[in-house]
Amino acid sequence: MELPSRAFKAVDGGTLLVCRVQPGASKSGIAGAYGEDCVKITLASPPVDGKANQALCRLIAEQCGVPKGRVEIASGHASRSKALRIAGIPPGELRALLSEEMK
């Protein structure tokens, strides 16, 4: 299953990833597509005191092989729908990395 290309947008120095987060799941990972322009990500962390946001940034950083400081939440801090900015990785490469982790 391919991740939707419209979820990966080029920004200065990296990529903006549009995602839908499901906190409190049984395990953390890339779940697949969420509609035509969003990636669904499950998180084992609860949505309390920013723990899910921290877990999301850590998960994406680990799966992309970049330091956690290069992943930040651009919008949606208090929402399940979020946009993440990942510095130093172009959209096509990020899509390939996350698609590989999904398998």
Rosetta blueprint (number, residue, H / E / L):
1 M L
2 E L
3 L L
4 P L
5 S H
6 R H
7 A H
8 F E
9 K E
10 A E
11 V E
12 D L
13 G L
14 G E
15 T E
16 L E
17 L E
18 V E
19 C E
20 R E
21 V E
22 Q E
23 P L
24 G L
25 A L
26 S L
27 K L
28 S L
29 G E
30 I E
31 A E
32 G E
33 A E
34 Y L
35 G L
36 E L
37 D L
38 C L
39 V E
40 K E
41 I E
42 T E
43 L L
44 A L
45 S L
46 P L
47 P L
48 V L
49 D L
50 G L
51 K H
52 A H
53 N H
54 Q H
55 A H
56 L H
57 C H
58 R H
59 L H
60 I H
61 A H
62 E H
63 Q H
64 C H
65 G L
66 V L
67 P L
68 K H
69 G H
70 R H
71 V E
72 E E
73 I E
74 A E
75 S E
76 G L
77 H L
78 A L
79 S L
80 R L
81 S E
82 K E
83 A E
84 L E
85 R E
86 I E
87 A E
88 G L
89 I L
90 P L
91 P H
92 G H
93 E H
94 L H
95 R H
96 A H
97 L H
98 L H
99 S H
100 E H
101 E H
102 M H
103 K L
